[in-house]
Amino acid sequence: MIVSVHFADVGVRAVRAVLRERPRPDHTPGLRYAQTTLTGAVAAGPPRVRPGRAGLLAAWEDDAALDRFLAEDPMARRLAGGWHVRLQPLRVSGSWPAMPVEIDPRAAGDEEDGPVAVLTLGQLRLRRALPFLRASSHASGRAAADPSLIASVALARPPRFVGTFSLWQSLSAMRQYAYGADRPAHQEAVGQDRADPFHHESAFVRFRPYGARGTLDGHEPVAAAVRAAR
């Protein structure tokens, strides 16, 4: 399997249509899972929605299925003016039953210290919404300030789906943010979640990004990550 993420500035009205018309596996050959989302900034402070920017997260049988979607599906045409990237799963922590992640045993894992993408996925417990937002704000602020973070997007589909997409210069840089002793915000958020979970279900998935097309905020992030890693 592969995963793709798509972001496009489609306008406020069209965002509503994207949320309403997300692709369905029973109508889209090769599609295993899809979620359309609002998008926002990964940053300290209250959540900030990006008006007019829509997101699509999807899992596919293979590249051919995604190629067919991009060539034929009306949703792909809505998002064609933005950016998308293909993602090869390398590691998963937690579970996301709607999208069981398959790790190809041939995938290059921790041996490669090139650019990595990360998806965090959660079905929020509403009673834990405020503690989650406080913990997320602190960790997101630290991430946004990290020079190794090449691109990041917050994802939401109210009332429960929350997530993030982030692209890092290297695996070692991402690990330094997540586990470095001098950057405890992420570990503190993880500790709070373990003590009293923020989510009904959640997953952290790491990927190798490839096959990016288009631009996000004026540049192509994967190419930028490769240049930064040199």
PECOR-V80574 format. One record per residue. N is the residue number from 0. RES is the residue in one small letter. PSI is psi in whole degrees, -180 to 180 (NA if undefined). OMEGA is omega in degrees with one decimal (NA if undefined). Layout:
N;RES;PSI;OMEGA + N;RES;PSI;OMEGA
//
This chain:
0;m;158;170.7 + 1;i;164;176.1 + 2;v;148;173.2 + 3;s;147;170.4 + 4;v;142;-174.9 + 5;h;134;175.1 + 6;f;136;179.3 + 7;a;143;174.2 + 8;d;101;-172.6 + 9;v;-7;-176.6 + 10;g;153;-172.5 + 11;v;-45;-179.8 + 12;r;-43;-177.8 + 13;a;-29;175.0 + 14;v;-42;178.2 + 15;r;-40;179.1 + 16;a;-39;178.1 + 17;v;-44;178.4 + 18;l;-38;-175.9 + 19;r;-31;-169.1 + 20;e;34;-177.4 + 21;r;147;-179.6 + 22;p;149;-179.9 + 23;r;135;179.4 + 24;p;-32;-178.7 + 25;d;-8;177.7 + 26;h;-5;-175.0 + 27;t;106;-176.8 + 28;p;132;176.6 + 29;g;-4;179.6 + 30;l;130;177.2 + 31;r;-32;-174.2 + 32;y;145;173.3 + 33;a;144;174.1 + 34;q;126;173.7 + 35;t;146;-168.9 + 36;t;157;159.1 + 37;l;161;178.8 + 38;t;160;179.3 + 39;g;-172;-177.7 + 40;a;141;167.3 + 41;v;102;-172.6 + 42;a;163;175.2 + 43;a;154;177.5 + 44;g;-175;-179.1 + 45;p;155;177.8 + 46;p;138;179.9 + 47;r;107;179.8 + 48;v;141;175.5 + 49;r;101;-177.0 + 50;p;132;174.8 + 51;g;-6;178.4 + 52;r;125;-179.3 + 53;a;154;176.8 + 54;g;149;172.9 + 55;l;127;173.6 + 56;l;127;-175.4 + 57;a;149;174.3 + 58;a;140;-171.2 + 59;w;156;173.9 + 60;e;-42;-176.0 + 61;d;180;-179.9 + 62;d;-34;-178.5 + 63;a;-38;178.3 + 64;a;-42;177.8 + 65;l;-42;177.5 + 66;d;-43;-179.2 + 67;r;-43;176.7 + 68;f;-48;-177.8 + 69;l;-32;-177.3 + 70;a;-27;-166.8 + 71;e;-22;-167.7 + 72;d;138;176.9 + 73;p;-34;177.7 + 74;m;-41;178.4 + 75;a;-37;177.6 + 76;r;-37;176.9 + 77;r;-37;-172.9 + 78;l;2;-170.5 + 79;a;-24;-178.5 + 80;g;1;-177.1 + 81;g;-134;-176.0 + 82;w;142;170.9 + 83;h;158;179.7 + 84;v;145;175.4 + 85;r;144;-173.5 + 86;l;127;175.3 + 87;q;117;-178.2 + 88;p;135;178.1 + 89;l;-35;-177.2 + 90;r;145;178.5 + 91;v;138;173.2 + 92;s;133;-172.8 + 93;g;-161;179.8 + 94;s;153;176.9 + 95;w;88;-170.8 + 96;p;-33;179.2 + 97;a;-20;-180.0 + 98;m;76;177.3 + 99;p;123;-175.5 + 100;v;127;177.3 + 101;e;127;178.3 + 102;i;119;177.1 + 103;d;122;-179.0 + 104;p;-18;178.8 + 105;r;-8;-176.7 + 106;a;139;175.5 + 107;a;121;-176.6 + 108;g;-118;-172.5 + 109;d;-11;-179.0 + 110;e;-26;-179.6 + 111;e;128;179.0 + 112;d;41;176.1 + 113;g;-169;179.9 + 114;p;143;176.6 + 115;v;147;174.0 + 116;a;149;-179.2 + 117;v;133;169.0 + 118;l;131;166.5 + 119;t;136;-175.0 + 120;l;135;179.5 + 121;g;143;168.7 + 122;q;104;-166.7 + 123;l;137;166.4 + 124;r;116;-172.2 + 125;l;-33;179.1 + 126;r;-17;-179.6 + 127;r;13;-174.8 + 128;a;-47;-177.4 + 129;l;-47;175.1 + 130;p;-38;177.4 + 131;f;-46;-178.5 + 132;l;-38;177.9 + 133;r;-47;-179.4 + 134;a;-41;-179.6 + 135;s;-39;179.7 + 136;s;-44;-179.2 + 137;h;-49;-178.5 + 138;a;-39;-178.9 + 139;s;-37;177.5 + 140;g;-41;177.5 + 141;r;-41;179.2 + 142;a;-46;-177.3 + 143;a;-28;-179.7 + 144;a;-7;-176.2 + 145;d;123;-177.8 + 146;p;-15;179.4 + 147;s;-8;176.3 + 148;l;114;-175.2 + 149;i;-39;180.0 + 150;a;149;177.6 + 151;s;145;179.3 + 152;v;130;171.7 + 153;a;143;-176.9 + 154;l;142;177.1 + 155;a;141;168.1 + 156;r;94;-175.2 + 157;p;149;9.6 + 158;p;-11;-167.7 + 159;r;-33;-173.2 + 160;f;127;174.4 + 161;v;150;179.0 + 162;g;177;173.1 + 163;t;150;167.3 + 164;f;132;176.4 + 165;s;146;178.1 + 166;l;125;-174.2 + 167;w;150;179.6 + 168;q;-36;-177.7 + 169;s;162;176.3 + 170;l;-42;-178.4 + 171;s;-37;178.5 + 172;a;-42;178.0 + 173;m;-42;178.9 + 174;r;-36;179.2 + 175;q;-40;175.6 + 176;y;-46;-172.5 + 177;a;-35;-169.6 + 178;y;-5;-176.8 + 179;g;138;-177.6 + 180;a;-25;-179.4 + 181;d;0;-178.1 + 182;r;75;-169.9 + 183;p;-4;-171.4 + 184;a;-43;-179.1 + 185;h;-45;-179.3 + 186;q;-35;177.4 + 187;e;-42;178.1 + 188;a;-41;178.2 + 189;v;-42;179.7 + 190;g;-42;177.7 + 191;q;-39;179.7 + 192;d;-40;179.5 + 193;r;-37;-178.8 + 194;a;-37;179.9 + 195;d;95;-168.7 + 196;p;138;175.4 + 197;f;-26;-167.9 + 198;h;152;169.6 + 199;h;-39;174.7 + 200;e;150;-176.8 + 201;s;158;178.2 + 202;a;150;173.8 + 203;f;119;-175.3 + 204;v;131;178.0 + 205;r;143;-172.6 + 206;f;159;163.1 + 207;r;120;179.2 + 208;p;143;176.9 + 209;y;167;172.5 + 210;g;37;-179.6 + 211;a;147;178.5 + 212;r;144;177.3 + 213;g;-163;-179.1 + 214;t;154;175.5 + 215;l;117;-177.2 + 216;d;41;171.4 + 217;g;0;177.5 + 218;h;168;178.7 + 219;e;110;-168.8 + 220;p;-36;-177.8 + 221;v;-43;176.8 + 222;a;-39;177.5 + 223;a;-39;179.3 + 224;a;-41;178.8 + 225;v;-44;178.9 + 226;r;-41;-178.6 + 227;a;-29;-177.7 + 228;a;-13;-177.0 + 229;r;NA;NA
//
